[in-house]
Amino acid sequence: MAALHSENCPGQYPYTQGNQQLELSCMLLLIMFGKVFLDFFMLQVKKKPVKVSFMGYFCVSVALVDFTLLMSISFIFYFEDFALWGVRFTKYHICLFTQVISLTYGILHYPVYLVAGLDYYMTVAQTSQFPKRGQRLLYIFTVVVIWISGFFCILKVPAIYEELDTQNHFSPYRCPLYGSLQSYSVSCAMVLLTGAALLACRKEVTTMLLSVRVVSFASQPVLMFSYVSNTNSTCFKWQLLTRLLICFLGTWAPFVLLQIIILFLGARIPAYMEMNVPWLYFINSFLIAVAYWCRCHDVELTEEMWSTDPFVSWKFCFIPFNNESTEPADKPGTVIVIC
């Protein structure tokens, strides 16, 4: 009956296809508009000044790539069918551009996080507030190389190109988008590592949270935790891990909970949505915490060091650890103020 109805109404099927294509284009346009707004909002609300890092430059590049994609699909959506530099653009290219960006984002997680982790491991103990000009140029060069390599891998691999062409040919109005296995594995690893660290330090975390008090300091409400100093290096590492967990979860607990829900439900988010500035800053804080944990004995207590992370204040983790100028640090019952 459905087939007979379609034959009797030959104009209905193209009309339905046109509606599907219009709805798909509108959906992609709205999603990209929301993502670009969120990207630039996160870049604007971060603390200033922030110590320059590779991840900071990459976050800016992601926002610019998203903005370029939004402008491109908006232009195509408005003019629908036009030629530019001898190339004809139609609404088909809205899906194609989004697929290329999605596939590129999907393969960038590992290299970006590896470079960012090495950057923090090598620079987290430096006390200079702003890197040298050569270091800034190195960050920019690395970001450009990563993007070029990502696009080259996607556009030059025959299997990927043939798969895109085949799927778009047989289902031109569905626009299949892809999730990232790299993002999924990173999310699993972060949740497992955070959960394992929280389980290992559950007693210390519980004790510190039960001792927290809200007081007024410089006319502003602050949190105070009880602190008992211990010069043993092993205890120092465990106490530092506890503080890192409190600082990290104190800022990103909702994001960690969201990751747990997504993993539990098995939801697959398209890769062009997974790679966003809030997610990158979340990973950024995790990598900084790992770098602090690995190089805790090399970190110098200076005000410039605390500007490494634009969202998490790590100052609480090290004061009064190794602070010889703080006399009460060696006395039980000392309190630490988080500013």
Buried (B, 14 or more C-beta within 10 A) or exposed (E): EEEEEEEEEEEEEEEEEEEBBBEBBEEBBEBBBEBBEBBBEBBEEBEEEBBBBBBBBBBBBBBBBBBEBBEBBBEBBEEEEEEEEEEEBEBBBBBBBBBBBBBBBBBBBEBBBEBBBEBBBEBBBBEEBEBEEEBEEBBBEBBEEBBEBBBEBBEEEEEBEEBBEEBBEEEBBEBEBBBBEBBBEBBEEBBEEBEEBBEBBEEBBEBBEEEEEEEEEEEEEEBBBBBEBBEEEEEBEBBBBBBBBBBBBEBBEEBBEEBBEBBEEEEBBBBBBBBBBBBBBBBBBBBBBBBBBEBBEEBEBEEBBBBBBBBBBBBBBBBBBBEEEBEEBEEEEBEBBBE
